[in-house]
Amino acid sequence: MKRNDITALHDKGIDALEEQLLQLQQELAKARIEKAAGKLANVSSVKMLKHDIARVKTVLHEKTVVAAEAAAIAQAAPTASATSTTKVTE
C-alpha cells in the first residue's frame, strides 16, 4: 500500500473498512493456497497482504474506539448538564 492509499483508509467509513478487510483476508487465503501448491508467482505478495490487513485493522480499531468514546461522552453529557442546571433555593 502506498502512502496515498493509507491516508485514503482514514477517509473510509467503518462498513467500507470491514468490507475491504474481508476482501484482503480472502485474497490472503487464496495466496496461501497457491503458495503451498507452488503456483504463486510473487511469493512476497503474502507478506504484503498481511501488512495491508494489519493496516486496515489498525484504522478500523481507531475508528471504533473514537466512535465508542463519542457515544460515551454523548451519553454522559445529558446527565452532567441536568445536574449543573438545577437551581437550589433556600
NORDAHU-V675013 format. One record per pair of residues at least 4 apart in sequence whose ideal C-beta (glycine too) atoms are under 6 Angstrom apart, sorted by the first residue. I is the first residue (numbers start at 0). GAP is how many residues later the second one is. Records with the same first field share a line. If there is no record, write none. Layout:
I: GAP / GAP
This chain:
0: 4 / 5 / 51
8: 50
11: 4 / 5
13: 49
16: 39 / 43
19: 36
20: 35
23: 28 / 29
26: 22
27: 21
30: 14 / 15
33: 5 / 6
34: 5 / 11
75: 4
